[in-house]
Amino acid sequence: MGGKNRGMVSFVIVLVLVCMGFMELVESQSVMTWGNVLVVGQTSVTGSSSGRTGTTLSGPQSLTLVDGSLVVADTGNTRILVYGQTTTINTNGVSAISAINAGTLTSAGTFRCQGLGTYTNGTQSWIWAADNTNVNFKRYSSPFRFNQPSDSNGPSISNSIPTQITVDLKNDLLYAVDQNYNRVHQFALSNLNNPLQIYGQDSPTTTSANKGRTTADATTLSGPIEVILGCRNDIFIIDSGNSRILHYPNTSTTTADYVIGQNSLTGRNGGSTISSLRTPFGLEIDETCNYIWVADTSNNRIMKFTAPFFTGMAASEYLGGSLGASANTFSGPSDLHIDKATSRLWIADTGNNRIISGETDNITPSASPSITASVSRTASTSRTATSSRSRSISFSPSFTPSRGASSTPSATPSPSTSPVPSPSPNPLDCNPIYSSLTTCYHDNGLIVGP
């Protein structure tokens, strides 16, 4: 066979192999199962108007569950709304029942809150709110009511934009995220004045994104949003400005060992393929740590990743991916929360001025009342913990995250088109199956368990 023909055959073989690889990659991701969808803040799933009443919202940027009740940071209206038990929310447009930092359901609140969460000690539940107006955190104890005074302002640190608090009761730790200063402080719960260590910076006085470098690495941060606790004393940090999720193998290290959303720990550019993210704002992990849901904010989609987790991995399922207001389209989703009591995923769809919820798979119904957890976007029901995070709103016509990130949201990002090489997983980096941790209650932060 002549050289020309051999070259053509080789080209065809390579093309076939590439196509087979591409098809395998595309087929590995499917549309997320999502049913019985309902919305809060709108009267229908296609509504997107804003308002300030008991049944309307304006740019909600965070939500959490406290003792089974839905609590929403109605950021554009500078108020925190409390709704009834999620098990009783079964129709569109239900009304809030109180506002923690406002006198009525039609009045503006006293501060702009962009991050919510709760935690519990088993008998008492609290909520942490990131107060961007007064540049601090505020803690409230349940039961919640109108014009409720706070009982704590959180850690004694200088916050450029207070973003989130996550409480780890198991290890007696508290994490405070400071978005604009590109860092996360870790404190002992017994001493909130002096941090044990700082993620993203080499000293308490430095504040530059990626430590002033042009590239990211395993020790840098750019516009961090949230800290989430894993199941084995590990933590995740949403590094939004670098369009990635960082994993830290234990609570004593500030060096990440793998990254989701980038092909390496030095990657920082946003993308819209099945293995990339663009300025993510929300993260949720199921209590077995087998599934991670990410609010991929600037791509207007929800990404679901299935264990084992490793650098450069592709999502297994997705929901959304184009700008819109419907049961399957979003505008800058910026927070999400698992509700085991109803087998639902709750999403703060900021640009559409709504909270949208639907039943989905891999959420096991809870047989007993959920505990609560959260801390300024800290935890959740039937786990415990959360953390507050801060987000700036701008959604005209589409939500544009304003947090120092360089990426620009795409109006119609492709949910999965470009094949991206996936590195082989490192067994030491991958979360195993945590089926034995049946009492490991966690959610976006705090763990109460063994």
Secondary structure by P-SEA (a helix, b strand, c coil): ccaaaaaaaaaaaaaaaaaaaaaaaaacccccccccccccccccccbbbbbbccccccccccccccccbbbbcccccccccccccccccccccccccccccccccccccccccccccccccccbbbbbbbcccccbbbbbcccccccccccccccccccccccbbbbcccccbbbbbbccccbbbbbccccccccccccccccccccccccccccccccccccccbbbbccccccccccccccbbbbbcccccccccccccccccccccccccccccccccbbbbcccccbbbbccccccbbbbbcccccccccccccccccccccccccccccbbbbbccccbbbbccccccbbbbbbbccccccccbbbbbbccccccccbbbbbbbbbbbbbccbbbbcccccbbbbcccccccbbbbbccccccccccccccccccccccbbbccc
